[in-house]
Amino acid sequence: MIKRAFIMKLKPGGLAEYKRLHSEIWPELVAEIKRQGIAQITIFENDPMLFLYSEISDSDAWDRLWHAEIHDKWSEYMAPLMEFNSDGIVDSSEVREVFNLRTNTN
């Protein structure tokens, strides 16, 4: 698995609705996420910033998802809450791992 992480930004006052919408994520979007090879997505917040961590099967998984029809519909749904770039994709910056520590705690 490949790890990918992004920073995204919410519009002012959008956090509660963002959380609510993600708690009711569309099953067809989940199916597309899986189909594109995204095995895990975890999102952390420090309002207005969001940090998304993911594990993907290949380096093009996010690009494929971001250009899928169902993701276009989800983006329209999220537009009042998120900052988007001129391509209509959530405005995000990839962050790179600089440290990883695993300990065996049984």
C-alpha positions as CSV (number, residue, x, y, z in Angstrom):
1,M,0.0,0.0,0.0
2,I,1.1,3.6,-0.8
3,K,0.4,6.3,1.8
4,R,-0.9,9.6,0.6
5,A,-1.9,12.6,2.7
6,F,-3.5,16.0,1.8
7,I,-4.3,19.2,3.5
8,M,-7.6,20.8,2.6
9,K,-9.5,23.9,3.8
10,L,-13.0,24.4,4.9
11,K,-15.0,27.6,4.3
12,P,-15.8,29.5,7.5
13,G,-18.5,27.7,9.6
14,G,-18.5,24.5,7.5
15,L,-17.1,22.0,9.9
16,A,-20.4,20.7,11.5
17,E,-22.1,20.2,8.1
18,Y,-18.9,18.6,6.7
19,K,-18.9,16.1,9.5
20,R,-22.6,15.4,9.1
21,L,-22.4,14.8,5.4
22,H,-19.4,12.5,5.8
23,S,-21.4,10.5,8.5
24,E,-23.9,9.9,5.7
25,I,-21.5,9.2,2.8
26,W,-23.2,7.8,-0.2
27,P,-22.8,4.1,-0.7
28,E,-22.1,4.6,-4.4
29,L,-19.3,6.9,-3.6
30,V,-17.8,4.4,-1.2
31,A,-18.0,1.8,-3.9
32,E,-16.2,4.1,-6.3
33,I,-13.5,4.8,-3.7
34,K,-13.0,1.1,-3.3
35,R,-13.0,0.5,-7.1
36,Q,-10.3,3.1,-7.6
37,G,-8.0,1.3,-5.1
38,I,-8.3,3.5,-2.1
39,A,-8.3,1.2,0.9
40,Q,-8.4,3.7,3.7
41,I,-9.3,7.3,4.2
42,T,-9.0,9.1,7.6
43,I,-9.7,12.8,7.9
44,F,-8.6,14.9,10.9
45,E,-9.6,18.5,11.5
46,N,-8.2,21.6,13.1
47,D,-10.9,24.0,11.8
48,P,-10.7,25.3,9.1
49,M,-7.9,22.9,8.1
50,L,-8.5,19.2,7.3
51,F,-5.8,16.6,7.1
52,L,-6.6,13.6,5.0
53,Y,-4.6,10.4,5.3
54,S,-5.1,7.5,2.9
55,E,-3.7,4.2,1.8
56,I,-4.0,3.5,-1.9
57,S,-3.1,0.6,-4.3
58,D,-1.3,2.8,-6.8
59,S,-0.2,6.4,-7.3
60,D,-3.1,7.3,-9.7
61,A,-5.9,6.2,-7.4
62,W,-6.8,9.7,-6.2
63,D,-6.7,11.2,-9.7
64,R,-9.1,8.6,-11.0
65,L,-11.5,9.2,-8.1
66,W,-11.4,13.0,-8.5
67,H,-12.4,12.6,-12.2
68,A,-15.2,10.0,-11.5
69,E,-18.8,11.1,-12.2
70,I,-20.0,10.2,-8.7
71,H,-17.1,12.3,-7.2
72,D,-18.2,15.2,-9.4
73,K,-21.7,15.0,-7.8
74,W,-20.2,14.8,-4.3
75,S,-18.1,17.8,-5.1
76,E,-21.2,19.8,-6.0
77,Y,-22.7,18.7,-2.7
78,M,-19.6,19.8,-0.8
79,A,-19.0,23.1,-2.7
80,P,-20.7,25.3,-0.1
81,L,-18.3,23.9,2.6
82,M,-14.9,23.5,0.9
83,E,-12.4,25.5,-1.0
84,F,-12.1,24.2,-4.6
85,N,-9.6,24.9,-7.4
86,S,-10.4,26.1,-10.9
87,D,-10.7,22.5,-12.1
88,G,-13.6,21.8,-9.7
89,I,-11.4,19.5,-7.5
90,V,-11.1,20.2,-3.8
91,D,-8.2,22.6,-3.3
92,S,-5.6,20.4,-1.6
93,S,-1.9,20.2,-1.1
94,E,-0.2,16.8,-0.8
95,V,2.0,16.4,2.3
96,R,4.9,14.1,2.5
97,E,5.9,11.8,5.3
98,V,9.0,12.8,7.2
99,F,8.8,10.5,10.2
100,N,7.1,7.2,10.9
101,L,7.6,5.1,14.1
102,R,5.9,1.8,14.9
103,T,6.4,0.1,18.2
104,N,5.3,-3.4,19.2
105,T,2.8,-2.9,22.0
106,N,0.9,-6.0,22.7
